[in-house]
Structures are given as structure tokens and as C-alpha cells.
Amino acid sequence: MNPLRLSLFLAQRLQNSHYYKHSVSARIIKIATVAVALGIAMILIALATGFGLQKEIASKTAIFNGHLSLSSFENNSATISIEPLFIEDSLRKTITSLSNLSKLDGVTYKAGLFKSKSTFEGGIFKGVGSNYPWGRLQNYLKEGEFPNSRKSSQEVLISQTLASRLELEVGDRFRIFFQNNTNQKVPNQRTVKVVGIYQSGFPEFDESLIFGSIDLVNRVNQWDNNQVGSYEVVLNDFEGISNTAEIIYNMLPSEWDVITIQEKYPNIFQWIALFDYNILIILTIMIIVGVINMATALLVLILERTRMIGVLQTMGATSQWIQSIFLWSGARIFSVGLFWGNLLGLSFYWSQLHWKWIRLDPQTYFVETAPVFLTISHIVTLNIFVLLISMFFLWFPIRLVIRKQSRKNLLKD
């Protein structure tokens, strides 16, 4: 019989024998299996929630700002739009022909004072065009509908936070006072109507941002209809954001700049990058715990099988071959733990994905429920990595004990 198949056969017989099932090592191995299962489940939960938060927060930031912002250097240094821009049709066609580009929209930001009948709040009015992709914000629409600038330039979408502070509801009207671009001391005043209420979960947006018609802002700024404050670029693939930003930058006039959302909101993306370290720490701790438990269980199993080891050595078996028997035993035990751990972890993933039973504080995490995200490659890679790294570290204590046991057997002889 092939030595490899023989070692696998003996490893199976070790754990299927009547003596093993009633031995001390059997109970210890059950505890080790539970530890491995819980460890894998914890790693899967950490991966799912960590990747989910990263994906959801990055996606939400891009929904409200685009992945890239094209503007003049003057506009990049300020939250509001200062200088008007106009992109030529030929340049627009060149940019929109990029394979990774999904949408190019002109927007204008204007600071204003929002005044209702009872109170007032300061904030930012974001003017968007008639072709603005409102569908991206559908999940965040709480009441009403999106503004229709083709019908009226007075319709606005306001956050739930601002609506509460201004004591406004859908259908209410309020006034906005804009700072005049000229030297006139009297501000420009516009009356607008609330047609929709949104809530993003981002305090930075919810506490200040109102969506409305770009035509309204252009009239206040005394700009032409084809002029905007900046252009928002939405990409198909977030991973290619840096490469696409560089390509577009080389197309633009020298006085224009390209800003990625990572550069626009560095604190948010630095914070979600820390999730990778959290995942790594949990992965390391769980592997260490699993390896220690498995090593303890296998060492007890080896000590219980000293007579078998001695018999195999008298029959000419090498230490390396005997080690392979116990490594196969370890791999089999670990595989059982992996199975139950995957079952637990993926059950959590599925339940949270469909029922969203874990709630989070949006003021801290920018989301109301814990998002989860996993791919088949994540799961397969994790299982293979954990199994291989665990077997590698189990090899050392098994080798040490087998050699020591071999010396004892020789001395007895």
C-alpha cells in the first residue's frame, strides 16, 4: 500500500476505534474542535462586517459626491463653488468614453441660510441638473419624491435632520438666503418647496446638505445655463479610481484638477482602512487559539498511542511517516471544526443580510444596520489559509514529541 494512503488509513482508524471514543483525548479533541469552529465563525463574522462596512461607507460617500470631482483649483480649496466651469463637448465625449466611467454630472454648491417660519439653519445648497441620477439616492429617501427641475426649479430635497430642526414637512415652503456675489449687502432670497426628505446617516451631509435645481443657483450666481461649479464622476469600478483619476487629469486643461473621494474625505477613508487591522488581529488571535487547542489535543493523542508508535518503529516506520499519521489526524479534526465554523459564520452572514437584526449607531458608524459582504473567494481563501498555516505550526510540536517518544522507546529496548 502507498505510504501516504497507509498513514491516512491509520489516522482514520485512530479516531474511529472504540478505545479512542472513550479516551481522554477524545474529549479534549472535541473541545479543540469546538474552539476551531468558534474561531472560524468569529473570523468570518469579522470579515463579513469589516468588508461590509468598508464597502457600504465608501459606496454611500460616492453616491452623494461621485467617485471623482473635476473642478478648478480655486473651487477645490473651498466647499462652495466659486468659479464657473464649462466643459467642451469634445472633451466631454472623450471623458465619457472611458470604460470605467458610468456618469458625468455638473453640480454647483452654494452656501445659504435656510429660514422657516419658526427658526433658521445654515447649510449648503447643492444644485443638480435635470439628468441627475436620483435613483442612486432611492434607498435614502424617507418621504416624498425627488425634485423635478424640468417641472419647477423651486423643488428641493432636504435631510430629515434639517427638516426636523426647521420644523418642515413634505409640501412646506421655506426661504433660502444666498450671499450675493456682487458687493451688494442685501442677500439673494429664494422661496423653495420641500418635495422629499432623505437621511444618509452621514452627519456631514444630513446636517447641512439640500438638493435642488442648478438653474436656481446659476441665476443667483449670474452664471450661464451651461456653466457649473464642478463635475461629479461616477465610476463602474471603485478599485480603479486612482488610475481613472490620472487618465482624466491628463485630459483636462492645466487650470483644472481631479479630486478623489479619498482625498476629499480623508478621515472617513483612513478610519475604514483601520478595519483591515481589526480583521488581521482577530484572524491572528483565532488561529493562535485554534493551533494551541489542536496541539494540546494531538499531544494527548500521541501520548496515549506510545505503544502503537513503538510497534510501528519496530516494524521499520520512520519518525517522519509516523508524524504524517498524526498530521492527518490533525487535518481531519481541523476540517470538522472548519465545517461547523463555516456553518455558524455563514448562518450569521445570511441572517444579517436578509433580516438586518444587528443595529448600529449612525452617528458613529454612518449606517443604521451592520452591512455584511463576502465572496466565495474570501471563504475559500480563508479556509485554505487557516488549514495550511495551522498544519504548519502543528508540525513542530508533533515532530518534537514523536522524536522524544522514539528515544524513550529505544532506551526501553
Secondary structure as UniProt FT lines:
FT   HELIX           3..16
FT   HELIX           18..21
FT   HELIX           24..65
FT   STRAND          68..72
FT   HELIX           73..76
FT   HELIX           89..96
FT   TURN            99..100
FT   STRAND          101..115
FT   STRAND          120..128
FT   TURN            130..131
FT   HELIX           134..140
FT   STRAND          141..144
FT   TURN            149..151
FT   TURN            153..154
FT   STRAND          155..159
FT   HELIX           160..166
FT   TURN            170..171
FT   STRAND          173..178
FT   STRAND          188..198
FT   HELIX           203..206
FT   TURN            207..208
FT   STRAND          209..213
FT   HELIX           214..221
FT   TURN            225..226
FT   STRAND          230..235
FT   HELIX           238..240
FT   HELIX           241..251
FT   TURN            254..255
FT   STRAND          256..260
FT   HELIX           261..264
FT   HELIX           266..304
FT   HELIX           306..314
FT   TURN            315..316
FT   HELIX           319..355
FT   HELIX           362..365
FT   HELIX           376..412
//
